[in-house]
Amino acid sequence: MKLKFAKLVDYLMNLKMKYDISKGIIGYEPAYDEDTMLIEWDDDPPHLEEVLDALFNA
């Protein structure tokens, strides 16, 4: 499951760079709500290992 999620985040980061997207949010709907948000990033990519550990160890 971690590998699939890591591939998804990598794919989204490539889209972000390709289309010059400034901000991204991944989460359950509504993703912008703090209770359902999993990852949020601006210009800096998320620290994937920290995010995966937090998600799968919670």
Backbone as numpy.savetxt, mean C-alpha at the origin, in Angstrom:
# Nx Ny Nz CAx CAy CAz Cx Cy Cz
0.45 -15.51 1.18 -0.37 -14.33 1.18 0.51 -13.07 1.18
1.59 -13.12 1.97 2.50 -11.97 2.00 3.10 -11.69 0.62
3.47 -12.74 -0.07 4.08 -12.59 -1.39 3.09 -11.96 -2.38
1.85 -12.40 -2.35 0.83 -11.83 -3.23 0.61 -10.35 -2.93
0.54 -10.01 -1.66 0.35 -8.62 -1.28 1.56 -7.78 -1.68
2.75 -8.32 -1.52 3.96 -7.60 -1.90 3.99 -7.36 -3.41
3.55 -8.34 -4.18 3.50 -8.17 -5.64 2.47 -7.10 -6.02
1.35 -7.08 -5.32 0.33 -6.07 -5.58 0.85 -4.67 -5.30
1.51 -4.49 -4.18 2.07 -3.18 -3.84 3.14 -2.78 -4.84
3.98 -3.71 -5.24 5.00 -3.42 -6.24 4.37 -2.98 -7.56
3.33 -3.68 -7.98 2.62 -3.32 -9.21 2.03 -1.91 -9.11
1.40 -1.61 -7.98 0.81 -0.28 -7.79 1.86 0.82 -7.75
3.02 0.52 -7.16 4.09 1.51 -7.13 4.62 1.76 -8.53
4.68 0.72 -9.37 5.10 0.92 -10.76 4.09 1.78 -11.51
2.80 1.56 -11.27 1.78 2.42 -11.89 1.92 3.86 -11.41
2.20 4.02 -10.12 2.37 5.36 -9.54 3.50 6.11 -10.25
4.60 5.44 -10.46 5.74 6.09 -11.12 5.46 6.33 -12.60
4.84 5.37 -13.26 4.58 5.48 -14.69 3.63 6.63 -15.01
2.59 6.79 -14.21 1.56 7.81 -14.47 1.67 9.02 -13.57
2.78 9.14 -12.83 3.05 10.29 -11.96 1.88 10.57 -11.00
1.46 9.53 -10.30 0.41 9.64 -9.30 1.05 10.10 -8.00
0.53 11.15 -7.39 1.20 11.74 -6.24 0.86 11.04 -4.91
-0.32 10.43 -4.80 -0.71 9.84 -3.53 -1.48 8.56 -3.79
-1.31 7.58 -2.91 -2.03 6.33 -3.05 -2.49 5.80 -1.71
-3.62 5.13 -1.72 -4.17 4.52 -0.51 -4.65 3.12 -0.87
-4.30 2.16 -0.05 -4.79 0.79 -0.20 -5.53 0.45 1.09
-6.72 -0.12 0.94 -7.47 -0.51 2.11 -8.83 -1.05 1.73
-9.62 -1.34 2.74 -10.99 -1.77 2.53 -11.84 -0.53 2.35
-12.94 -0.65 1.65 -13.80 0.51 1.41 -14.49 0.93 2.69
-14.52 2.20 3.01 -13.83 3.32 2.38 -12.36 3.33 2.80
-11.47 3.27 1.85 -10.04 3.16 2.12 -9.47 4.39 2.80
-10.09 5.54 2.64 -9.58 6.77 3.26 -9.86 6.83 4.75
-10.72 5.97 5.28 -11.01 5.92 6.70 -9.85 5.25 7.42
-9.41 5.80 8.53 -8.24 5.27 9.24 -8.45 3.83 9.72
-9.68 3.43 9.99 -9.94 2.08 10.47 -9.82 1.04 9.37
-9.99 1.44 8.12 -9.97 0.48 7.01 -8.78 0.69 6.08
-7.95 1.69 6.34 -6.78 1.97 5.52 -5.65 1.01 5.90
-5.03 0.41 4.89 -3.91 -0.49 5.13 -2.58 0.21 4.86
-2.48 0.89 3.72 -1.25 1.58 3.34 -1.62 2.93 2.74
-0.85 3.94 3.09 -0.98 5.26 2.47 0.43 5.76 2.18
0.62 6.32 0.98 1.93 6.88 0.67 1.77 8.13 -0.18
2.76 9.00 -0.03 2.82 10.20 -0.85 3.93 9.99 -1.87
4.98 10.79 -1.80 6.08 10.65 -2.75 7.04 9.53 -2.37
7.08 9.16 -1.10 7.97 8.09 -0.65 7.22 6.76 -0.68
7.84 5.72 -1.20 7.17 4.42 -1.18 7.05 3.89 0.24
6.03 3.09 0.52 5.89 2.54 1.88 7.01 1.54 2.16
7.35 1.39 3.43 8.33 0.38 3.84 7.59 -0.95 3.88
7.71 -1.69 2.81 6.88 -2.86 2.58 7.00 -3.91 3.67
8.19 -4.19 4.12 8.36 -5.22 5.16 7.65 -4.83 6.45
7.75 -3.57 6.84 7.08 -3.10 8.05 5.57 -3.21 7.91
5.06 -2.83 6.75 3.63 -2.89 6.51 3.14 -4.34 6.53
3.87 -5.23 5.86 3.47 -6.63 5.83 3.50 -7.24 7.22
4.51 -6.94 8.00 4.58 -7.45 9.36 3.41 -6.94 10.19
3.08 -5.67 10.07 1.97 -5.09 10.82 0.64 -5.71 10.40
0.45 -5.94 9.12 -0.81 -6.49 8.64 -1.00 -7.95 9.03
0.04 -8.74 8.88 -0.11 -10.17 9.07 0.17 -10.62 10.50
0.65 -9.72 11.35 0.87 -10.07 12.75 -0.18 -9.46 13.66
-1.13 -8.75 13.08 -2.18 -8.10 13.88 -3.27 -9.07 14.25
